[in-house]
Amino acid sequence: MTRVIGVVSGKGGVGKTTLVANLAYGLTELGKDVTVVDANLTTPHLGLHLGYHSTPKSLHNFLRGDAKLRDVIYSHPYGFKIIPAGLSVNELVGVNPDKLNDLTLNLLGKTDIILFDSAPSLGKEAMISLQIPDEILVLTNPNIPAVLDALKVANVAERMNKKILGVVVNRTNKNTNSLATSEIEDFTKYPVIGEIPEDSDVQKSLAARTSVIDYNYNSPASVAMRRLSHHLVGRQFNYKQGFWERALNWMK
């Protein structure tokens, strides 16, 4: 049975695309057949993150009806599949976002997990990609505005009878006045199932157009992404840092 998971946020810039790119890697590493879809049609970045910024056909072609599904699915070297969106503003002409449902129906039974990199907030585009997934992963940063916006999206998803998997907090930093995990859980009433620490290797991996797990397998953010991947498939994550890793991460 194919799981359809939407990764959502209440605002842009919280790291949603980075999370999707890394979950694709982490879940594939666990033996899952994964397909990631860039459902952020107006400001898509998933292809940029994973080195698929220039493809012959994109999701926009499928949504316009001038490409078949097989024409817009690309196999990543690390084993998962990606359906990137077109980067040009001209790609939006003639697009029918409702066809995202057709795309999903065509993928059911052909892959284990579909990950939607959804549009942020609650506009029409975001609402369409909220309606399709069965499960929702809510991403936020550890500050009050981001958490408040994330809560709004989660509440709307719950009213749609979606299963809220939990909240993932990105860019945590113990040296700032960020909200604590307990505060975020009290505020949202949802469990925090993942915490991704601030990590300079994330920006380096973006520049290299790859996932941070691929860029530095044992960096703090990579370990957190891998731990979350295990959680999503119900597996125990066992990881023990070596002395030099602890020392390098402390110096960072």
Backbone hydrogen bonds, N-H to C=O, Kabsch-Sander energy under -0.5 kcal/mol:
donor,donor_aa,acceptor,acceptor_aa,energy
3,R,112,D,-3.0
5,I,3,R,-0.6
5,I,114,I,-3.0
6,G,135,E,-2.9
7,V,5,I,-0.5
7,V,116,F,-2.7
8,V,6,G,-0.7
8,V,137,L,-2.6
10,G,139,L,-0.5
14,V,11,K,-0.5
19,L,15,G,-2.1
20,V,16,K,-2.4
21,A,17,T,-2.5
22,N,18,T,-1.8
23,L,19,L,-2.7
24,A,20,V,-2.2
25,Y,21,A,-1.2
26,G,22,N,-3.0
27,L,23,L,-3.1
28,T,24,A,-1.6
29,E,25,Y,-2.3
30,L,26,G,-0.8
31,G,28,T,-2.1
32,K,27,L,-2.1
34,V,32,K,-0.8
35,T,113,I,-2.6
36,V,81,K,-2.8
37,V,115,L,-2.9
38,D,83,I,-2.3
39,A,37,V,-1.5
39,A,117,D,-0.9
41,L,39,A,-1.4
49,H,45,H,-2.2
50,L,46,L,-1.5
51,G,47,G,-0.6
51,G,48,L,-0.7
52,Y,47,G,-3.2
59,L,84,P,-3.2
61,N,58,S,-0.8
62,F,58,S,-1.4
63,L,59,L,-2.5
64,R,60,H,-1.4
65,G,61,N,-0.9
65,G,62,F,-0.6
66,D,61,N,-2.1
67,A,61,N,-0.5
71,D,68,K,-1.0
72,V,68,K,-0.6
72,V,69,L,-1.5
73,I,69,L,-0.5
74,Y,72,V,-0.5
74,Y,82,I,-2.5
76,H,74,Y,-0.6
76,H,80,F,-2.8
79,G,76,H,-2.3
81,K,34,V,-2.7
82,I,74,Y,-2.9
83,I,36,V,-2.7
91,E,88,S,-1.5
92,L,89,V,-1.4
93,V,90,N,-1.3
95,V,92,L,-1.7
96,N,63,L,-1.3
99,K,96,N,-2.1
100,L,97,P,-2.2
101,N,98,D,-1.4
103,L,99,K,-2.2
104,T,100,L,-2.1
105,L,101,N,-2.4
106,N,102,D,-2.0
107,L,103,L,-1.1
107,L,104,T,-0.7
108,L,104,T,-1.3
109,G,111,T,-0.5
110,K,107,L,-2.4
111,T,107,L,-0.6
112,D,33,D,-1.5
113,I,33,D,-2.2
114,I,3,R,-3.0
115,L,35,T,-2.7
115,L,113,I,-0.5
116,F,5,I,-2.8
116,F,114,I,-0.6
117,D,37,V,-2.8
117,D,115,L,-0.6
118,S,7,V,-1.5
118,S,116,F,-1.3
121,S,9,S,-1.8
123,G,120,P,-0.6
127,M,123,G,-2.6
128,I,124,K,-1.9
129,S,125,E,-1.6
130,L,126,A,-1.0
131,Q,127,M,-1.6
132,I,128,I,-1.0
134,D,4,V,-1.5
135,E,4,V,-2.2
136,I,163,K,-2.9
137,L,6,G,-2.9
138,V,136,I,-0.5
138,V,166,G,-2.3
139,L,8,V,-3.0
139,L,137,L,-0.5
140,T,168,V,-2.3
143,N,141,N,-1.8
147,V,143,N,-2.4
148,L,144,I,-2.7
149,D,145,P,-2.2
150,A,146,A,-2.3
151,L,147,V,-2.3
152,K,148,L,-1.6
153,V,149,D,-1.7
154,A,150,A,-2.5
155,N,151,L,-2.6
156,V,152,K,-2.0
157,A,153,V,-2.5
158,E,154,A,-2.4
159,R,155,N,-1.9
160,M,156,V,-1.0
161,N,158,E,-1.9
162,K,157,A,-2.1
163,K,134,D,-2.4
164,I,162,K,-0.7
165,L,136,I,-2.8
165,L,163,K,-0.8
166,G,136,I,-0.7
167,V,191,P,-3.0
168,V,138,V,-3.1
169,V,194,G,-2.8
170,N,140,T,-3.1
170,N,168,V,-0.6
171,R,196,I,-1.2
172,T,196,I,-2.2
176,T,173,N,-1.5
178,S,173,N,-0.5
179,L,142,P,-2.5
184,I,180,A,-2.1
185,E,181,T,-2.4
186,D,182,S,-2.3
187,F,183,E,-2.1
188,T,184,I,-2.7
189,K,185,E,-2.5
193,I,167,V,-2.3
193,I,191,P,-0.7
194,G,167,V,-1.1
196,I,169,V,-3.2
198,E,172,T,-2.9
202,V,199,D,-1.7
203,Q,199,D,-0.6
204,K,200,S,-1.5
205,S,201,D,-2.3
206,L,202,V,-1.9
207,A,203,Q,-1.9
208,A,204,K,-1.5
209,R,206,L,-1.0
210,T,205,S,-2.2
215,Y,211,S,-2.2
216,N,212,V,-2.9
219,S,216,N,-1.8
223,V,219,S,-2.5
224,A,220,P,-2.0
225,M,221,A,-2.5
226,R,222,S,-2.5
227,R,223,V,-2.4
228,L,224,A,-2.2
229,S,225,M,-2.2
230,H,226,R,-2.1
231,H,227,R,-2.1
232,L,228,L,-2.3
233,V,229,S,-1.0
233,V,230,H,-0.7
234,G,231,H,-1.3
235,R,230,H,-2.8
238,N,236,Q,-0.6
239,Y,237,F,-0.6
246,R,242,G,-2.3
247,A,243,F,-2.3
248,L,244,W,-2.6
249,N,245,E,-2.7
250,W,246,R,-2.1
251,M,247,A,-2.0
252,K,248,L,-1.7
